[in-house]
């Protein structure tokens, strides 16, 4: 089984590239903040008291809380697509007498192999990042001078253990669909999509949305002097809401596309109709493409608006509720979260578009031209970006309003003029990735691709 798993990775490394990048970032992130926390523990008490600001352990905890959750959210997302791309191969193994247990064991071996491959680079990246961040914090007076990152394997071991646990649990959930079906049904299920979202998934999504609402209420009721706690609660609430959006995504995406697709169908009857029908007919696939865009807009929008709101509150208040160091810390956290969200967006959109190779080939066989397919993909890319931006903006608006209530007493936050660039960036990232991957997917003999051949 191990040799079979390694052979699959060697033959099609591109199918596991997104998972490898996500795991690498997750391990590096845990190593980074674990190393900073260990540095704070190793710092003498007198040196800690002499430093102004929250201190290394608080910074590591506040940064790491959100960053680690986002990192593993990206891992779960990437893993789902890595398995989805080999759904047909797993189904074929079932038809030649492989048992469900053997199929799950194959998936576990693949996940373990990829995790092992990226563990050492992840450790190295996290250790280097910890030293660079510590030097920056020392330069800004937020860490004691002369203190270095201590050598301890604990952050690295914790990072690896967390990556293995999350990856194995996520792989068990992702492999459940193909292994619980009869072999023939599993083979046909790889090219079809379930028409309805399951009740357990909807209940879990509703629970996440309610939990996110409670966190936002907690953020809104924090005293104005507890800016950091209100900000962390609002940011964590936005992430939980985004998880809820991911769970109820097929239903929400279908509704939004029905609304947004109406003017498209009027303005471009043929292309618009095809794009709208594809998106609504494959709501689960659409949701998979929309969620990372919503994650990108939701997290970056929340961080940007919260920072601007805090700055304006500082200028209006008698006692400052923010400082240059607070702003820098939030900007650094925003940059890290943007990195994760961008990786998730690119990984997901590439996987979602690439797996439609057979669909594009069938359309070519019934007469669709290359230009017609690209126009259809362009409309789909615009609608996908629009749905993701709307969902992300809704989450960012709710989280920012909760933070604004805590800081200023008003539910109307201070929206910076540059917020539009976040939307433009999400669209600029979404459309080229979809079109570039689609352009590659429509190449080659249509008859061969329609038969299920893969690169």
JOSULFEN-V43811 format. One record per residue. N is the residue number from 1. RES is the residue in three letters. SS is DSSP state (hx for helix, st for strand, lp for the rest). PHI is phi in degrees with one decimal (999 if undefined). D_CENTER is the distance of its C-alpha to the mean C-alpha in whole Angstrom. Layout:
N_RES_SS_PHI_D_CENTER / N_RES_SS_PHI_D_CENTER
This chain:
1_UNK_lp_999_30 / 2_UNK_hx_-64.3_29 / 3_UNK_hx_-64.3_31 / 4_UNK_hx_-64.1_29 / 5_UNK_hx_-65.0_26 / 6_UNK_hx_-65.8_26 / 7_UNK_hx_-64.2_28 / 8_UNK_hx_-63.0_25 / 9_UNK_hx_-66.6_23 / 10_UNK_hx_-67.6_26 / 11_UNK_hx_-71.5_26 / 12_UNK_lp_-130.8_23 / 13_UNK_lp_-64.6_21 / 14_UNK_hx_-62.3_19 / 15_UNK_hx_-68.1_17 / 16_UNK_hx_-110.6_16 / 17_UNK_hx_-64.0_15 / 18_UNK_hx_-62.1_11 / 19_UNK_hx_-64.6_12 / 20_UNK_hx_-62.7_14 / 21_UNK_hx_-64.4_12 / 22_UNK_hx_-63.4_9 / 23_UNK_hx_-65.9_12 / 24_UNK_hx_-60.3_14 / 25_UNK_hx_-65.0_12 / 26_UNK_hx_-64.8_12 / 27_UNK_hx_-64.0_15 / 28_UNK_hx_-63.7_16 / 29_UNK_hx_-66.5_14 / 30_UNK_hx_-64.5_16 / 31_UNK_hx_-62.3_19 / 32_UNK_hx_-58.0_19 / 33_UNK_hx_-75.4_19 / 34_UNK_hx_-65.2_22 / 35_UNK_hx_-66.7_24 / 36_UNK_hx_-64.2_24 / 37_UNK_hx_-63.9_25 / 38_UNK_hx_-64.3_28 / 39_UNK_hx_-63.4_29 / 40_UNK_hx_-62.5_29 / 41_UNK_hx_-66.2_31 / 42_UNK_hx_-80.8_33 / 43_UNK_lp_-73.3_34 / 44_UNK_lp_-57.9_38 / 45_UNK_hx_-58.8_38 / 46_UNK_hx_-64.0_41 / 47_UNK_hx_-67.0_38 / 48_UNK_hx_-65.7_35 / 49_UNK_hx_-68.8_38 / 50_UNK_hx_-78.2_39 / 51_UNK_lp_-92.3_35 / 52_UNK_lp_-82.1_34 / 53_UNK_lp_107.4_31 / 54_UNK_lp_-70.8_28 / 55_UNK_lp_95.9_29 / 56_UNK_hx_-62.6_27 / 57_UNK_hx_-65.9_26 / 58_UNK_hx_-68.1_25 / 59_UNK_hx_-61.8_23 / 60_UNK_hx_-62.4_21 / 61_UNK_hx_-68.2_21 / 62_UNK_hx_-68.2_19 / 63_UNK_hx_-65.2_17 / 64_UNK_hx_-64.2_16 / 65_UNK_hx_-54.1_15 / 66_UNK_hx_-80.0_12 / 67_UNK_hx_-61.7_11 / 68_UNK_hx_-67.6_11 / 69_UNK_hx_-61.2_10 / 70_UNK_hx_-64.8_6 / 71_UNK_hx_-59.2_7 / 72_UNK_hx_-76.2_8 / 73_UNK_hx_-61.8_6 / 74_UNK_hx_-65.6_4 / 75_UNK_hx_-61.5_8 / 76_UNK_hx_-60.4_8 / 77_UNK_hx_-62.7_7 / 78_UNK_hx_-65.6_8 / 79_UNK_hx_-65.1_11 / 80_UNK_hx_-57.9_12 / 81_UNK_hx_-77.0_12 / 82_UNK_hx_-60.5_14 / 83_UNK_hx_-77.8_17 / 84_UNK_hx_-63.2_17 / 85_UNK_lp_-69.4_18 / 86_UNK_lp_-112.4_21 / 87_UNK_hx_-57.4_22 / 88_UNK_hx_-65.9_25 / 89_UNK_hx_-64.8_26 / 90_UNK_hx_-64.6_25 / 91_UNK_hx_-65.0_27 / 92_UNK_hx_-64.0_30 / 93_UNK_hx_-61.1_30 / 94_UNK_hx_-64.2_31 / 95_UNK_hx_-72.6_34 / 96_UNK_lp_-104.5_36 / 97_UNK_lp_87.2_36 / 98_UNK_lp_-69.9_33 / 99_UNK_lp_-82.6_32 / 100_UNK_hx_-54.9_29 / 101_UNK_hx_-63.4_29 / 102_UNK_hx_-66.4_30 / 103_UNK_hx_-64.4_27 / 104_UNK_hx_-66.1_24 / 105_UNK_hx_-65.0_26 / 106_UNK_hx_-61.6_25 / 107_UNK_hx_-62.7_21 / 108_UNK_hx_-61.6_22 / 109_UNK_hx_-63.0_24 / 110_UNK_hx_-63.8_21 / 111_UNK_hx_-64.4_18 / 112_UNK_hx_-62.7_21 / 113_UNK_hx_-62.5_22 / 114_UNK_hx_-64.3_19 / 115_UNK_hx_-63.3_18 / 116_UNK_hx_-63.0_22 / 117_UNK_hx_-62.6_21 / 118_UNK_hx_-99.6_19 / 119_UNK_hx_-63.9_20 / 120_UNK_hx_-63.9_23 / 121_UNK_hx_-59.4_21 / 122_UNK_hx_-65.2_18 / 123_UNK_hx_-58.4_21 / 124_UNK_hx_-62.8_23 / 125_UNK_hx_-62.5_20 / 126_UNK_hx_-66.2_19 / 127_UNK_hx_-65.8_23 / 128_UNK_hx_-65.7_24 / 129_UNK_hx_-62.4_21 / 130_UNK_hx_-63.6_23 / 131_UNK_hx_-68.2_26 / 132_UNK_hx_-65.7_25 / 133_UNK_hx_-67.4_23 / 134_UNK_hx_-62.3_27 / 135_UNK_hx_-62.7_29 / 136_UNK_hx_-66.4_27 / 137_UNK_hx_-65.5_27 / 138_UNK_hx_-65.7_31 / 139_UNK_hx_-64.6_32 / 140_UNK_lp_-96.0_31 / 141_UNK_lp_76.9_33 / 142_UNK_lp_-100.0_30 / 143_UNK_lp_-145.2_31 / 144_UNK_lp_-64.7_34 / 145_UNK_lp_-67.4_36 / 146_UNK_lp_82.3_37 / 147_UNK_lp_-90.0_34 / 148_UNK_lp_-114.8_32 / 149_UNK_lp_-71.2_29 / 150_UNK_lp_-72.2_31 / 151_UNK_lp_-81.9_31 / 152_UNK_lp_-150.3_30 / 153_UNK_lp_-80.0_28 / 154_UNK_hx_-59.2_26 / 155_UNK_hx_-58.5_23 / 156_UNK_hx_-67.6_23 / 157_UNK_hx_-65.9_24 / 158_UNK_hx_-63.4_22 / 159_UNK_hx_-60.8_18 / 160_UNK_hx_-65.6_20 / 161_UNK_hx_-62.6_21 / 162_UNK_hx_-63.9_17 / 163_UNK_hx_-63.2_15 / 164_UNK_hx_-63.1_18 / 165_UNK_hx_-62.7_18 / 166_UNK_hx_-61.9_14 / 167_UNK_hx_-64.8_15 / 168_UNK_hx_-68.8_18 / 169_UNK_hx_-64.4_17 / 170_UNK_hx_-64.6_14 / 171_UNK_hx_-67.7_17 / 172_UNK_hx_-63.7_19 / 173_UNK_hx_-68.7_18 / 174_UNK_hx_-68.0_16 / 175_UNK_hx_-80.0_20 / 176_UNK_hx_-63.8_22 / 177_UNK_hx_-63.8_22 / 178_UNK_hx_-77.0_24 / 179_UNK_hx_-85.3_26 / 180_UNK_lp_-87.1_27 / 181_UNK_lp_-92.8_29 / 182_UNK_lp_-65.3_32 / 183_UNK_hx_-52.1_32 / 184_UNK_hx_-65.7_33 / 185_UNK_hx_-66.3_31 / 186_UNK_hx_-64.6_28 / 187_UNK_hx_-65.8_29 / 188_UNK_hx_-76.6_29 / 189_UNK_hx_-68.6_26 / 190_UNK_lp_-67.5_24 / 191_UNK_lp_-108.8_25 / 192_UNK_lp_-124.1_25 / 193_UNK_lp_-134.5_22 / 194_UNK_lp_-64.9_23 / 195_UNK_lp_-75.2_25 / 196_UNK_lp_-125.0_24 / 197_UNK_lp_-80.7_21 / 198_UNK_lp_-63.7_22 / 199_UNK_hx_-61.9_24 / 200_UNK_hx_-58.8_22 / 201_UNK_hx_-67.3_18 / 202_UNK_hx_-64.5_20 / 203_UNK_hx_-65.6_21 / 204_UNK_hx_-64.7_18 / 205_UNK_hx_-64.0_16 / 206_UNK_hx_-63.2_19 / 207_UNK_hx_-63.6_20 / 208_UNK_hx_-65.9_16 / 209_UNK_hx_-64.6_17 / 210_UNK_hx_-66.1_20 / 211_UNK_hx_-62.1_19 / 212_UNK_hx_-63.4_17 / 213_UNK_hx_-64.3_20 / 214_UNK_hx_-63.7_22 / 215_UNK_hx_-64.7_20 / 216_UNK_hx_-67.4_21 / 217_UNK_hx_-64.4_24 / 218_UNK_hx_-62.5_24 / 219_UNK_hx_-64.3_23 / 220_UNK_hx_-69.3_26 / 221_UNK_lp_-96.9_28 / 222_UNK_lp_-71.8_28 / 223_UNK_lp_-61.7_31 / 224_UNK_lp_-62.3_31 / 225_UNK_lp_-77.6_32 / 226_UNK_lp_-97.8_29 / 227_UNK_hx_-61.9_26 / 228_UNK_hx_-62.8_24 / 229_UNK_hx_-66.4_24 / 230_UNK_hx_-65.0_23 / 231_UNK_hx_-65.3_20 / 232_UNK_hx_-65.8_18 / 233_UNK_hx_-65.2_19 / 234_UNK_hx_-66.4_18 / 235_UNK_hx_-68.3_15 / 236_UNK_hx_-64.8_14 / 237_UNK_hx_-62.2_15 / 238_UNK_hx_-64.6_13 / 239_UNK_hx_-66.9_10 / 240_UNK_hx_-64.7_12 / 241_UNK_hx_-61.9_13 / 242_UNK_hx_-66.7_9 / 243_UNK_hx_-64.3_10 / 244_UNK_hx_-61.1_13 / 245_UNK_hx_-61.7_12 / 246_UNK_hx_-63.1_10 / 247_UNK_hx_-74.6_13 / 248_UNK_lp_-97.6_16 / 249_UNK_hx_-55.1_14 / 250_UNK_hx_-55.9_16 / 251_UNK_hx_-68.4_19 / 252_UNK_hx_-64.8_18 / 253_UNK_hx_-65.6_17 / 254_UNK_hx_-63.1_20 / 255_UNK_hx_-66.6_22 / 256_UNK_hx_-65.8_21 / 257_UNK_hx_-66.6_21 / 258_UNK_hx_-60.4_25 / 259_UNK_hx_-76.6_25 / 260_UNK_hx_-70.8_24 / 261_UNK_hx_-75.6_25 / 262_UNK_hx_-60.3_29 / 263_UNK_hx_-64.5_30 / 264_UNK_hx_-66.0_28 / 265_UNK_hx_-65.6_30 / 266_UNK_hx_-75.1_33 / 267_UNK_hx_-76.0_33 / 268_UNK_lp_-133.5_32 / 269_UNK_hx_-55.4_34 / 270_UNK_hx_-76.6_33 / 271_UNK_hx_-63.2_30 / 272_UNK_hx_-62.8_28 / 273_UNK_hx_-64.7_30 / 274_UNK_hx_-63.0_28 / 275_UNK_hx_-64.1_25 / 276_UNK_hx_-63.8_25 / 277_UNK_hx_-65.0_26 / 278_UNK_hx_-63.0_23 / 279_UNK_hx_-68.1_21 / 280_UNK_hx_-74.5_22 / 281_UNK_hx_-73.0_24 / 282_UNK_lp_-121.6_20 / 283_UNK_hx_-64.3_18 / 284_UNK_hx_-67.0_16 / 285_UNK_hx_-65.0_15 / 286_UNK_hx_-61.2_15 / 287_UNK_hx_-60.6_13 / 288_UNK_hx_-62.5_10 / 289_UNK_hx_-78.5_10 / 290_UNK_hx_-78.7_10 / 291_UNK_hx_-57.6_7 / 292_UNK_hx_-64.3_5 / 293_UNK_hx_-66.3_8 / 294_UNK_hx_-63.2_9 / 295_UNK_hx_-61.7_6 / 296_UNK_hx_-61.9_8 / 297_UNK_hx_-72.7_11 / 298_UNK_hx_-63.9_11 / 299_UNK_hx_-70.2_10 / 300_UNK_hx_-66.3_12 / 301_UNK_hx_-65.3_15 / 302_UNK_hx_-61.5_15 / 303_UNK_hx_-63.3_16 / 304_UNK_hx_-65.8_18 / 305_UNK_hx_-69.3_20 / 306_UNK_hx_-62.8_21 / 307_UNK_hx_-63.2_22 / 308_UNK_hx_-65.2_24 / 309_UNK_hx_-62.6_25 / 310_UNK_hx_-64.6_26 / 311_UNK_hx_-64.2_28 / 312_UNK_hx_-66.4_30 / 313_UNK_hx_-64.8_31 / 314_UNK_hx_-64.6_32 / 315_UNK_hx_-71.4_34 / 316_UNK_hx_-90.5_36 / 317_UNK_lp_-87.5_36 / 318_UNK_lp_-70.6_39 / 319_UNK_lp_-102.1_37 / 320_UNK_lp_-66.7_34 / 321_UNK_lp_-104.3_31 / 322_UNK_lp_-146.9_29 / 323_UNK_lp_-152.0_30 / 324_UNK_hx_-62.0_29 / 325_UNK_hx_-67.7_27 / 326_UNK_hx_-61.0_25 / 327_UNK_hx_-63.0_24 / 328_UNK_hx_-63.8_23 / 329_UNK_hx_-61.1_21 / 330_UNK_hx_-67.9_19 / 331_UNK_hx_-66.5_19 / 332_UNK_hx_-65.4_18 / 333_UNK_hx_-64.8_15 / 334_UNK_hx_-62.0_14 / 335_UNK_hx_-61.2_14 / 336_UNK_hx_-65.8_12 / 337_UNK_hx_-65.7_9 / 338_UNK_hx_-62.3_10 / 339_UNK_hx_-61.6_10 / 340_UNK_hx_-62.6_6 / 341_UNK_hx_-64.3_5 / 342_UNK_hx_-66.3_8 / 343_UNK_hx_-61.0_7 / 344_UNK_hx_-61.5_4 / 345_UNK_hx_-62.5_7 / 346_UNK_hx_-64.5_10 / 347_UNK_hx_-55.8_9 / 348_UNK_hx_-68.8_9 / 349_UNK_hx_-64.9_11 / 350_UNK_hx_-63.6_14 / 351_UNK_hx_-65.5_14 / 352_UNK_hx_-63.1_14 / 353_UNK_hx_-75.1_17 / 354_UNK_hx_-65.0_18 / 355_UNK_lp_-73.8_19 / 356_UNK_lp_-93.5_21 / 357_UNK_hx_-55.0_24 / 358_UNK_hx_-67.3_26 / 359_UNK_hx_-60.9_26 / 360_UNK_hx_-64.3_27 / 361_UNK_hx_-64.0_30 / 362_UNK_hx_-63.8_31 / 363_UNK_hx_-64.2_31 / 364_UNK_hx_-67.2_33 / 365_UNK_hx_-67.5_35 / 366_UNK_lp_-95.2_36 / 367_UNK_lp_114.3_37 / 368_UNK_lp_-70.2_34 / 369_UNK_lp_-90.3_34 / 370_UNK_hx_-59.4_31 / 371_UNK_hx_-65.7_32 / 372_UNK_hx_-66.1_31 / 373_UNK_hx_-64.2_28 / 374_UNK_hx_-69.3_26 / 375_UNK_hx_-66.1_27 / 376_UNK_hx_-62.9_26 / 377_UNK_hx_-65.4_23 / 378_UNK_hx_-63.3_23 / 379_UNK_hx_-63.6_23 / 380_UNK_hx_-61.0_20 / 381_UNK_hx_-63.0_18 / 382_UNK_hx_-65.0_20 / 383_UNK_hx_-65.4_19 / 384_UNK_hx_-61.1_16 / 385_UNK_hx_-63.1_15 / 386_UNK_hx_-64.1_17 / 387_UNK_hx_-64.6_16 / 388_UNK_hx_-62.9_12 / 389_UNK_hx_-64.7_14 / 390_UNK_hx_-63.6_16 / 391_UNK_hx_-65.5_14 / 392_UNK_hx_-64.9_12 / 393_UNK_hx_-65.5_16 / 394_UNK_hx_-64.1_17 / 395_UNK_hx_-65.6_15 / 396_UNK_hx_-62.1_15 / 397_UNK_hx_-64.2_19 / 398_UNK_hx_-65.8_19 / 399_UNK_hx_-67.0_18 / 400_UNK_hx_-66.9_20 / 401_UNK_hx_-64.0_23 / 402_UNK_hx_-62.9_23 / 403_UNK_hx_-64.6_23 / 404_UNK_hx_-64.1_25 / 405_UNK_hx_-61.8_28 / 406_UNK_hx_-68.0_28 / 407_UNK_hx_-89.7_28 / 408_UNK_hx_-115.3_31 / 409_UNK_lp_85.5_32 / 410_UNK_lp_-113.7_31 / 411_UNK_lp_-82.1_28 / 412_UNK_lp_-100.1_27 / 413_UNK_lp_-78.2_25 / 414_UNK_lp_-89.7_26 / 415_UNK_lp_-90.5_24 / 416_UNK_lp_-71.4_24 / 417_UNK_lp_-64.9_25 / 418_UNK_lp_-81.4_23 / 419_UNK_hx_-62.4_20 / 420_UNK_hx_-62.5_21 / 421_UNK_hx_-68.4_20 / 422_UNK_hx_-64.4_16 / 423_UNK_hx_-65.2_16 / 424_UNK_hx_-60.5_18 / 425_UNK_hx_-64.8_16 / 426_UNK_hx_-63.9_13 / 427_UNK_hx_-67.5_16 / 428_UNK_hx_-65.6_17 / 429_UNK_hx_-82.0_14 / 430_UNK_hx_-71.8_14 / 431_UNK_hx_-61.2_17 / 432_UNK_hx_-62.0_18 / 433_UNK_hx_-64.9_16 / 434_UNK_hx_-64.1_17 / 435_UNK_hx_-68.9_20 / 436_UNK_hx_-64.8_20 / 437_UNK_hx_-67.9_19 / 438_UNK_hx_-63.6_21 / 439_UNK_hx_-61.5_24 / 440_UNK_hx_-71.3_24 / 441_UNK_hx_-70.3_24 / 442_UNK_lp_-89.6_27 / 443_UNK_lp_-80.8_29 / 444_UNK_lp_95.4_31 / 445_UNK_lp_-64.5_34 / 446_UNK_hx_-65.4_33 / 447_UNK_hx_-64.2_35 / 448_UNK_hx_-68.8_34 / 449_UNK_hx_-68.6_30 / 450_UNK_hx_-65.4_31 / 451_UNK_lp_-79.9_32 / 452_UNK_lp_102.1_29 / 453_UNK_lp_-70.6_30 / 454_UNK_lp_-130.1_27 / 455_UNK_lp_-71.7_26
